[in-house]
Structure formats: structure tokens, C-alpha cells
């Protein structure tokens, strides 16, 4: 019994890694432009495919991760420059519609380009497994967790400890004041989209490697669960995105293991969100208006 509880905790932390990485990117972009960047899930999807192509041609896991992250970063900045910036003065629902349309477009482009059928993404590494006190863990799981959480913590440190990160936070607080103090607003917006999108692309490649498969609509679940996480953590809160992702992943793991016959898997995410919002409408780390 004890070992099964710990095993589900480990499974939940693994599942949380994707939610944390996606929610961090969403939080960064929302904080700067106040746009619900649904197309972020499409960036995640394309990062996975770019990383897959890089692995097919090079056979290198490292190059696959680098190309996936860089490709996603460029796509994210292109979306920001071409679609979001010109629409900033429009009502919020306009940018939301644009973002949803872009996500659909990116998903369908992936399907048309790479085919509607899933592709196997098996890396040629020996996978070792260990059983410790009845809990099973393997080397791929350790690699997955180490890379995703290291990157996520790195983004948090960048946003909270560096000069550029602090300038970004100033921009979030008051864009006009930041401009008057000499902050290069356009460059900071680009950098935030680069960082958030690179993290999404990195996650997409790692998910493909971990589950040994990628498919054109793998961003569908990520699109709404990323929103669930930032609502849980509080809009614009980086630490909230990390904690919210952990809560969602671990809660989902336990609920599915012990109550999976009651509700469909993805319904649990919204059940958790509803409970949190009833208790704390602004999210765990959000500020009440």
C-alpha cells in the first residue's frame, strides 16, 4: 500500500513536469501582453516535430532538444510579432480568437505536413529500471524530470533574479512607466516569447521521447490544461505556475488511480480547478483585485 502511494506520487510529479513547463510559458506571455496564448500549445506541438526531425537526421538527443527549443522559440516570436502586436489595441476577445485560430492552424499544418498518423519517437538509449522499496523508476524518467524541472527552475531564476527578468516584471506591472524609465519594451516582449516558447518546444520533444510517440493533435490536452494550471496558480504568477502544475499533476495521478472509474481522466483537471476557485477565486498566488 505504501509503495503504491509513493509510486503514484512519482507518476504525478512526472506528469506535472509538462504542465509546469507549459504554464510557465503561458504565464510569461500573459503577464506581458495580457493575452491568453492558446497557440502556445501549437508551439509545443511544432517543437516536438522539429526535435523529431532533428533526431532522425542526427541521431543526437541533445541536438534534438536544442533544435526543438530553437524552432519553437522562433515560431513563438513570429506569432507575437505578426499577429499579437498589431492586435494589442483591439478588445481582449479579438486576440483570444486569433490565438485559438492560430492553434487550430498549427495543428492542422502539422497534420498536413507530417501526416495524421502518430510517429514513433524512440531514442536509441539503453533504458535502465530500478525498484526501490516497491517503487519503480527508470533512467528515461530521471532524464525527463531533470531536464524539464531544471529548465523550469532556470526560467524562474531568470525571471526573479536577473536584471532582464526584473525589467520584464516591471513591464508586467506598468508598461507605460517601464517605457518612461528607458526599458526597451519591444525587445523584452521578444525575449519573453523566446524564453516561453523555447520551454514549450523543449517540453514537446521530451514528451515525445518519454512516451515514444508524437501526433498532430498532441497539443489539444496541453491547450486547456495549461490554462487550468495558470488559473490555479494565479494569472501572471511564476511560482503559481510551478505550484499549480505540481498540484494538478499529482492530484490527477491519485484521482485517476483510485477514482478513475467515476469520471473521465481529463474531467479531474476541471474538478480540481473548480474546488480551488471556490476556495480562492484569484488562484493560489494571484492578487485579488
C-alpha positions as CSV (number, residue, x, y, z in Angstrom):
1,X,0.0,0.0,0.0
2,X,2.8,2.4,1.0
3,X,4.8,1.7,-2.2
4,X,1.7,2.3,-4.4
5,X,1.2,5.7,-2.8
6,X,4.8,6.7,-3.4
7,X,4.6,5.3,-7.0
8,X,1.6,7.5,-7.7
9,X,3.4,10.4,-6.3
10,X,6.3,9.8,-8.6
11,X,3.9,9.4,-11.6
12,X,2.2,12.7,-10.6
13,X,5.5,14.6,-10.4
14,X,6.4,13.2,-13.9
15,X,3.0,14.3,-15.3
16,X,3.4,17.7,-13.5
17,X,6.6,18.4,-15.4
18,X,4.8,19.0,-18.7
19,X,2.1,21.1,-17.0
20,X,4.7,23.3,-15.2
21,X,6.7,23.9,-18.4
22,X,3.7,24.8,-20.5
23,X,2.1,27.0,-17.7
24,X,5.4,28.9,-17.2
25,X,5.4,29.9,-20.9
26,X,1.7,30.9,-20.7
27,X,2.3,32.9,-17.5
28,X,5.3,34.9,-19.0
29,X,3.3,35.8,-22.2
30,X,0.1,36.6,-20.3
31,X,1.9,38.8,-17.8
32,X,3.5,41.0,-20.6
33,X,0.7,41.3,-23.2
34,X,-2.4,40.1,-21.1
35,X,-3.1,37.6,-23.9
36,X,-4.4,34.1,-23.3
37,X,-1.8,32.5,-25.6
38,X,-3.7,29.3,-26.6
39,X,-1.4,29.0,-29.6
40,X,1.3,28.2,-27.1
41,X,0.1,24.6,-27.3
42,X,0.7,24.7,-31.1
43,X,4.2,25.9,-30.5
44,X,4.7,22.9,-28.1
45,X,3.5,20.6,-30.9
46,X,5.8,22.0,-33.5
47,X,8.7,21.9,-31.1
48,X,8.1,18.2,-30.8
49,X,8.1,17.7,-34.6
50,X,11.2,19.8,-35.2
51,X,13.0,17.9,-32.5
52,X,11.9,14.6,-34.0
53,X,13.2,15.6,-37.4
54,X,16.5,16.7,-35.9
55,X,16.8,13.3,-34.2
56,X,16.0,11.4,-37.4
57,X,18.8,13.2,-39.2
58,X,21.4,13.5,-36.5
59,X,20.7,10.6,-34.0
60,X,21.6,13.1,-31.2
61,X,19.2,13.6,-28.3
62,X,21.0,16.8,-27.3
63,X,20.7,18.3,-30.8
64,X,17.1,17.2,-30.9
65,X,16.3,19.1,-27.7
66,X,18.2,22.2,-29.0
67,X,16.6,22.3,-32.4
68,X,13.1,21.7,-30.9
69,X,13.6,24.5,-28.4
70,X,15.1,26.9,-31.0
71,X,12.4,26.1,-33.6
72,X,9.6,26.7,-31.1
73,X,11.2,29.9,-29.9
74,X,11.3,31.3,-33.5
75,X,7.6,30.3,-34.1
76,X,6.6,31.9,-30.8
77,X,8.3,35.2,-31.7
78,X,6.8,35.1,-35.2
79,X,3.3,34.7,-33.7
80,X,3.9,37.6,-31.3
81,X,5.3,40.0,-34.0
82,X,2.9,39.1,-36.8
83,X,-0.4,38.5,-35.0
84,X,-0.4,39.8,-31.4
85,X,1.5,43.1,-31.5
86,X,-0.8,44.6,-34.3
87,X,-3.9,43.5,-32.4
88,X,-2.9,44.8,-28.9
89,X,-5.3,47.8,-29.1
90,X,-8.2,45.5,-30.0
91,X,-10.7,44.2,-27.4
92,X,-9.3,41.1,-25.5
93,X,-11.7,38.7,-27.1
94,X,-10.1,39.5,-30.5
95,X,-6.6,38.3,-29.5
96,X,-8.2,35.3,-27.9
97,X,-10.0,34.4,-31.1
98,X,-6.7,34.9,-33.0
99,X,-4.8,32.7,-30.6
100,X,-7.4,29.9,-30.9
101,X,-7.4,30.2,-34.7
102,X,-3.6,30.0,-34.7
103,X,-3.6,26.9,-32.5
104,X,-6.0,25.2,-34.9
105,X,-3.9,26.3,-37.9
106,X,-0.7,25.0,-36.3
107,X,-2.3,21.6,-35.5
108,X,-3.7,21.2,-39.0
109,X,-0.4,22.3,-40.6
110,X,1.4,19.7,-38.6
111,X,-1.1,17.0,-39.7
112,X,-0.9,18.1,-43.4
113,X,2.9,18.3,-43.3
114,X,3.8,15.2,-41.3
115,X,0.6,13.1,-41.7
116,X,-2.3,12.4,-39.4
117,X,-0.9,9.2,-38.1
118,X,1.3,9.1,-35.0
119,X,5.1,8.8,-35.4
120,X,7.3,6.7,-33.2
121,X,9.9,8.7,-31.4
122,X,12.1,6.1,-29.9
123,X,15.6,7.2,-28.9
124,X,18.4,4.6,-29.0
125,X,19.4,4.8,-25.4
126,X,19.6,1.8,-23.1
127,X,16.8,2.2,-20.5
128,X,17.6,1.0,-17.0
129,X,15.0,0.5,-14.3
130,X,15.4,0.3,-10.6
131,X,12.9,-0.9,-7.9
132,X,13.4,0.8,-4.6
133,X,11.0,-0.3,-1.8
134,X,8.5,-1.4,-4.4
135,X,8.7,1.9,-6.3
136,X,9.8,1.6,-9.9
137,X,11.8,4.3,-11.6
138,X,13.7,4.2,-14.9
139,X,16.6,6.2,-16.4
140,X,14.4,7.9,-19.0
141,X,12.0,9.2,-16.3
142,X,15.0,10.6,-14.4
143,X,16.3,12.3,-17.5
144,X,12.9,13.7,-18.4
145,X,12.3,15.1,-14.9
146,X,15.9,16.5,-14.6
147,X,15.7,18.4,-17.9
148,X,12.1,19.8,-17.6
149,X,12.4,20.9,-13.9
150,X,16.0,22.3,-14.4
151,X,14.7,24.3,-17.4
152,X,11.6,25.5,-15.4
153,X,13.7,26.5,-12.4
154,X,16.1,28.2,-14.7
155,X,13.2,30.3,-16.2
156,X,12.0,31.1,-12.6
157,X,15.5,32.3,-11.6
158,X,15.9,34.3,-14.8
159,X,12.5,36.0,-14.2
160,X,13.1,36.7,-10.5
161,X,16.9,37.2,-10.1
162,X,18.3,38.7,-13.3
163,X,18.2,42.3,-14.4
164,X,16.3,41.4,-17.6
165,X,13.8,39.3,-15.7
166,X,13.2,42.2,-13.2
167,X,12.7,44.6,-16.1
168,X,10.1,42.1,-17.5
169,X,8.3,42.1,-14.2
170,X,8.3,45.9,-14.2
171,X,6.8,45.8,-17.7
172,X,4.1,43.5,-16.3
173,X,3.3,45.9,-13.5
174,X,3.1,49.1,-15.7
175,X,4.2,49.1,-19.3
176,X,4.0,53.0,-19.6
177,X,6.1,53.6,-16.5
178,X,8.6,51.0,-17.8
179,X,8.8,52.8,-21.1
180,X,9.4,56.2,-19.4
181,X,12.3,54.6,-17.4
182,X,14.1,53.6,-20.6
183,X,13.1,49.9,-20.8
184,X,13.2,48.6,-24.4
185,X,9.7,47.2,-24.4
186,X,9.7,45.5,-27.8
187,X,13.0,43.7,-27.1
188,X,11.7,42.5,-23.7
189,X,8.5,41.2,-25.3
190,X,10.5,39.3,-27.9
191,X,12.8,37.8,-25.2
192,X,9.8,36.7,-23.1
193,X,8.2,35.0,-26.1
194,X,11.6,33.4,-27.0
195,X,12.0,32.0,-23.5
196,X,8.4,30.8,-23.0
197,X,8.3,29.3,-26.5
198,X,11.7,27.6,-26.1
199,X,10.5,25.9,-22.9
200,X,7.3,24.7,-24.7
201,X,9.4,23.3,-27.5
202,X,11.8,21.6,-25.1
203,X,8.8,20.0,-23.3
204,X,7.3,18.8,-26.6
205,X,10.5,17.0,-27.6
206,X,10.9,15.4,-24.1
207,X,7.2,14.3,-24.1
208,X,7.7,12.7,-27.5
209,X,10.9,10.9,-26.2
210,X,9.3,9.8,-22.9
211,X,6.1,8.4,-24.4
212,X,8.0,7.3,-27.6
213,X,5.3,8.9,-29.8
214,X,4.2,12.3,-31.3
215,X,1.0,13.1,-33.2
216,X,-0.6,16.2,-34.8
217,X,-3.0,16.9,-32.0
218,X,-0.8,16.2,-29.0
219,X,-1.3,19.9,-28.1
220,X,-5.0,19.6,-27.6
221,X,-4.9,18.5,-24.0
222,X,-2.0,20.8,-23.2
223,X,-4.0,23.8,-24.5
224,X,-6.7,23.6,-21.8
225,X,-4.6,22.1,-19.0
226,X,-2.1,24.9,-19.3
227,X,-4.9,27.3,-18.7
228,X,-6.2,25.2,-15.8
229,X,-2.7,25.5,-14.2
230,X,-2.4,29.3,-14.5
231,X,-5.9,29.7,-13.2
232,X,-5.0,27.5,-10.2
233,X,-1.7,29.3,-9.5
234,X,-3.0,32.8,-10.3
235,X,-2.6,34.7,-13.5
236,X,0.8,36.2,-14.0
237,X,2.4,34.3,-11.1
238,X,5.5,32.3,-12.0
239,X,5.7,30.5,-8.7
240,X,2.0,29.9,-9.0
241,X,2.5,28.2,-12.4
242,X,5.1,25.8,-10.8
243,X,2.9,25.0,-7.7
244,X,-0.3,24.8,-9.8
245,X,1.4,22.4,-12.2
246,X,2.5,20.2,-9.4
247,X,-0.9,20.2,-7.7
248,X,-2.7,19.3,-10.9
249,X,-0.3,16.5,-11.9
250,X,-0.1,14.9,-8.5
251,X,-3.8,15.3,-7.9
252,X,-4.7,13.8,-11.3
253,X,-2.4,10.8,-10.7
254,X,-4.0,9.9,-7.3
255,X,-7.6,10.6,-8.5
256,X,-7.1,8.5,-11.6
257,X,-5.5,5.7,-9.7
258,X,-8.2,5.5,-7.0
259,X,-11.3,7.0,-8.6
260,X,-10.7,6.6,-12.3
261,X,-13.9,4.7,-12.8
262,X,-16.0,7.6,-11.6
263,X,-15.1,10.4,-14.1
264,X,-13.1,10.6,-17.4
265,X,-9.5,11.3,-16.9
266,X,-9.5,15.0,-18.1
267,X,-12.6,15.9,-16.0
268,X,-10.4,15.7,-12.9
269,X,-8.4,18.8,-14.0
270,X,-11.5,20.9,-14.1
271,X,-12.8,19.5,-10.9
272,X,-9.6,20.5,-9.1
273,X,-9.8,24.0,-10.7
274,X,-13.4,24.4,-9.5
275,X,-12.5,23.5,-6.0
276,X,-9.5,25.8,-5.8
277,X,-11.5,28.7,-7.3
278,X,-14.4,28.3,-4.9
279,X,-11.9,28.5,-2.0
280,X,-9.7,31.2,-3.6
281,X,-11.1,32.9,-6.7
282,X,-7.9,34.7,-7.6
283,X,-5.8,31.5,-7.6
284,X,-3.3,30.3,-5.1
285,X,-0.7,33.1,-5.7
286,X,-2.8,35.6,-7.6
287,X,-3.7,39.0,-6.2
288,X,-7.3,39.9,-5.5
289,X,-8.5,43.0,-7.5
